[in-house]
């Protein structure tokens, strides 16, 4: 996860913590011996915090079919002369969008 976001964005890694064998975390997630890594990236106008659980470390991204009202997503704003989706395409991720390119909300 960290390597992907560092490759796909120019966000700066500002915080990284690994948690394992921590009773409060076990209680919070209702799981014994929960282990995870949490990272915080800083962009020009936001912080992005991501959590990766130890049992997901060696998994590959996959396309999930929409269920119900949709699925969680993250939006990135970028100028038309420098589309942000190119970074993710270059990092070998499949984009879900309306049409062939990034979605333009018109704002």
C-alpha positions as CSV (number, residue, x, y, z in Angstrom):
1,X,0.0,0.0,0.0
2,X,2.7,2.5,1.0
3,X,4.9,1.7,-2.0
4,X,1.9,2.0,-4.4
5,X,0.8,5.4,-3.1
6,X,4.4,6.7,-3.1
7,X,4.6,5.5,-6.8
8,X,1.2,6.8,-7.8
9,X,1.3,10.2,-6.1
10,X,3.7,12.9,-5.1
11,X,2.2,12.9,-1.6
12,X,4.7,13.2,1.3
13,X,4.8,10.4,3.9
14,X,4.5,12.2,7.2
15,X,3.6,9.5,9.7
16,X,4.0,5.7,9.7
17,X,3.1,3.4,12.6
18,X,2.9,-0.4,13.0
19,X,0.7,-1.9,15.7
20,X,0.8,-5.5,16.9
21,X,-0.1,-7.1,20.2
22,X,-1.8,-4.0,21.6
23,X,-4.7,-4.7,23.9
24,X,-6.6,-1.5,23.1
25,X,-6.4,-2.1,19.3
26,X,-7.6,-5.7,19.9
27,X,-10.6,-4.4,21.8
28,X,-11.3,-1.7,19.2
29,X,-11.3,-4.1,16.3
30,X,-12.8,-7.0,18.2
31,X,-10.1,-9.3,17.1
32,X,-7.3,-11.0,19.1
33,X,-3.7,-10.0,18.2
34,X,-4.8,-7.5,15.5
35,X,-1.8,-6.2,13.5
36,X,-1.9,-3.3,11.1
37,X,0.2,-0.5,9.6
38,X,-1.2,3.1,9.5
39,X,0.3,5.7,7.3
40,X,-0.5,9.4,6.7
41,X,0.4,11.2,3.5
42,X,0.3,14.9,3.0
43,X,-0.8,16.5,-0.2
44,X,-1.0,20.2,-1.0
45,X,-4.4,20.6,0.6
46,X,-5.2,17.4,2.5
47,X,-4.0,14.5,4.7
48,X,-4.7,11.0,3.5
49,X,-4.6,8.3,6.2
50,X,-4.6,4.7,5.2
51,X,-4.7,1.5,7.2
52,X,-3.4,-1.9,6.0
53,X,-4.1,-5.0,8.1
54,X,-1.3,-7.6,8.3
55,X,-3.5,-10.3,6.6
56,X,-3.7,-8.0,3.5
57,X,0.0,-7.3,3.1
58,X,0.5,-9.7,0.1
59,X,-2.8,-9.1,-1.7
60,X,-3.1,-7.4,-5.0
61,X,-5.7,-4.7,-5.9
62,X,-8.8,-6.1,-7.5
63,X,-11.8,-4.6,-9.2
64,X,-14.9,-5.0,-7.0
65,X,-18.4,-4.9,-8.5
66,X,-20.6,-2.2,-7.2
67,X,-23.0,-3.3,-4.4
68,X,-26.0,-1.4,-3.2
69,X,-25.6,2.3,-3.5
70,X,-22.0,2.0,-4.6
71,X,-18.6,1.7,-3.0
72,X,-16.2,3.9,-1.0
73,X,-13.9,6.0,-3.2
74,X,-11.3,8.7,-3.0
75,X,-11.4,11.7,-5.3
76,X,-8.4,13.7,-6.4
77,X,-8.6,17.1,-8.0
78,X,-6.1,17.9,-10.7
79,X,-5.8,20.5,-13.4
80,X,-6.9,19.4,-16.9
81,X,-3.3,20.1,-18.2
82,X,-1.9,17.7,-15.7
83,X,-4.4,14.9,-15.1
84,X,-3.9,13.0,-11.8
85,X,-5.2,9.8,-13.2
86,X,-2.1,9.3,-15.2
87,X,-0.1,8.7,-12.1
88,X,-2.4,5.9,-11.1
89,X,-2.4,4.4,-14.5
90,X,1.4,4.4,-14.5
91,X,1.3,2.6,-11.2
92,X,-0.7,-0.2,-12.9
93,X,-4.0,0.4,-11.3
94,X,-7.3,0.0,-13.1
95,X,-9.5,3.1,-12.8
96,X,-13.2,3.1,-12.3
97,X,-14.8,6.2,-13.9
98,X,-17.6,7.4,-16.0
99,X,-16.4,7.0,-19.5
100,X,-12.9,6.6,-20.7
101,X,-11.2,9.4,-18.8
102,X,-11.4,11.0,-15.4
103,X,-14.8,12.3,-14.3
104,X,-15.2,16.1,-14.6
105,X,-17.7,17.4,-12.1
106,X,-17.6,20.8,-13.8
107,X,-16.6,22.7,-10.6
